Amino acid sequence: MQPFETLRATAAVLLRDNIDTDQIIPGKELMKTTKTGFGAGLFAEWRYLHDRVENPVFELNQPRYKRAQILVTGRNFGCGSSREAAAWAVRDYGFSCIIALSFSGIFYSNCIKNGLLPISLDIEAHSSLVLALEDDTRPLEVDLRECRIDSAAGSRWSFTLPAVHRELLMLGLDGIDYAATYQSQIEAFRAADRLRRPWVYLEQPGSLSA
Amino acid sequence: MKTALTSAEKIWREHVIASLGDGVDLLHIDRHFLHELSGAMSFKGLDAANRRVFDRGLTFATIDHVVDTYTGRGLTSSTPGGDGFLRAFVDGVQRHKVTFFGIEDARQGITHVIAAEQAIALPGTTFVCGDSHTTTVGSVGALAWGIGSTDGEQVLATQTLTMSKPRTMRVRFDGVLPPGTSAKDMVLKLISTIGADGATGYAVEFAGNVMRVLPISARATICNMASEMSARFGFVPCDDTTLDYLYGRPFAPSGAAWESAARYWRSLASDDEATFDAEVAIDCDDLEPFVTWGTSPEHAMPISSVVPEESRRLDAVARADFFRALSYMDVTPGQRMVGLPISGAFIGSCTNSRLDDLREAARVLRGRRVADGVQAICTPGSSAVKRDAEAEGLDAVFKASGFEWREPGCSLCMSAGGESFLPGSRIVSSTNRNFEDRQGPGVRSHLASPATVAASAIVGALADPRPYLQ
């Protein structure tokens, strides 16, 4: 996974609330057993008219957003289905960072697992960022080390992210490798838990049912 | 440090392996249920990294999402690409030797339905599945949530996840449920009140005197739809109803182990003095059957009412979203929903496909016929539900009325390019999402209770079920 430290890129604004993962990656776009190649399916129902002809009215199809790597959006981004292909589609399209008023919990986790930086801003910060981006298409600078966003005009927005999520993103760490560093604690927990809650620990299945 | 704890806080505390700072903990995951879409990807990732399943005893699998549901179906999918997922998944469960309720298994069904039926989910367990409606199994007092396939790999390999501890919310349903209304109406009222993002970052405990008298199936409907207000968890702490339901089921403890488990589960109830970060009260005394008019479950209203004049929030973004929803659904502010013609009706899904739901729909359908021009389909939630329904003759009622009676699976809840209602058609559905294009290209979904779906199918238009339930 690509480590994320800083990003200097154009931001595209898609100002809608409750963008659900069915819109981010429609069901018929995710029926393949790969983790890549979902860029063409991102927002497919909004982005295309038919036969993959671009809908000129859709926000992201504006020429000034064509090389954007930052997506700015509204409340509860990524709500609905847990489909991880939603995060893959956002990443494959070219975004590395999403700035929103809030994220669905499942989608947020999927971002962290895929090297996508999910930044939540409060309403005042978010509004001022959106306003700043209205006329200024120059790249923003996102710095995950310092947890701040800077505009070319000299404005700055700070954000917070749990330290462990920052670490996972900055080092491009695999969640399993990270959990493995707690192997002895995991085993100690389970040994004690077996005594407290023996009914949790079911026998390993001996035979299969087909 | 708080001494009086809510149920969610008690259960969370029992599962912390390590605190990672900023409210993030490494949690033990007690139960992991896989289905063929997300599960195939999790097995694929596990294999690519040459890893094994860490604890096969805690890992379960079934087939539900894209498998066909027509009568006599086998291991096939009409969804383009679906067969590839089915094959990869069956290969994965067989090689990794986890408990598998396959298509020929008498216990097969929708994951969230069979998780409770089989008592795979238990009170106080952490339970995950690669599907956002995993909150459904909060009905038996588990902390249950949906995850992506990469987190699924982590659970397979380590039986752990890193999770941010949510804030706590209590939703109390008070009063007495009027005749003709049900859990689906309760939860649609809730979501329309607090919004699709109303519970973001919250562990929601459902309480109140109405909840206390609801059976597990009704609790499941409400916990299921907790995902539609973006709750992290939605659950009902273990009580006598939970214990009566779970007793004797296949994966529940038995004998002396049952006694001590039951005592422990009861102790997980919220302390009397516990405080919640948020409290919501929904009065059920005047509840009506609800129906959605728009493209979010928050766009819900009493069936006798009219489409609202304005959005829930009044900022420019909310207004634009509101007009987009009106446009997609081809409805206008002030328009009555009763009498709006429909050409499709679906009773199924993890939200409303249990025996109680089918009984309720059958009460409406008995002796009546689905209107001409309405394609009506019912998919029982599991093989066990289907058998029980057939033992009571419910299948005969559905079929005599003109409903197709099908095999268990997610079916038409979601059309991923496969089977769907006719493009652009207006349908009524007992499912959980009325998002744009979810049930087919341009399909306009109105969500409602099984009784409302049945009544609407008979009339050929959105209809109040209460006259049919006399």
Interface residues (C-beta under 8 A of the other chain):
Chain A: L15 R16 D17 N18 D20 D22 Q23 P26 G27 K28 L30 M31 K32 T33 K35 E45 G74 R75 N76 C79 G80 S81 S82 R83 E84 A87 S102 F103 S104 G105 I106 S109 N110 K113 N114 P162 A163 V164 H165 G175 I176 Y178 A179 A180 Y182 Q185 I186 F189 R190 D193 R196 R197 P198 W199 V200 Y201 L202 E203 Q204 P205 L208 S209 A210
Chain B: E14 I17 A18 L20 G21 D22 G23 V24 L26 H28 D30 S38 A40 M41 K44 G45 A49 R51 D55 R56 G57 L58 V66 T79 P80 G81 G82 G84 F85 A88 V90 V93 Q94 K97 V98 T99 F100 F101 G102 E104 D105 L122 G124 T125 G130 D131 S132 W145 G146 I147 G148 S149 T150 D151 E153 Q154 A157 T158 Q159 T160 T162 S164 P166 A196 D197 T200 G201 S227 S230 R232 F251 A252 P253 A257 A261 Y264 S296 E298 R313 V317 A318 A320 D321 M414 S415 A416 G417 R433 F435 E436 D437 R438
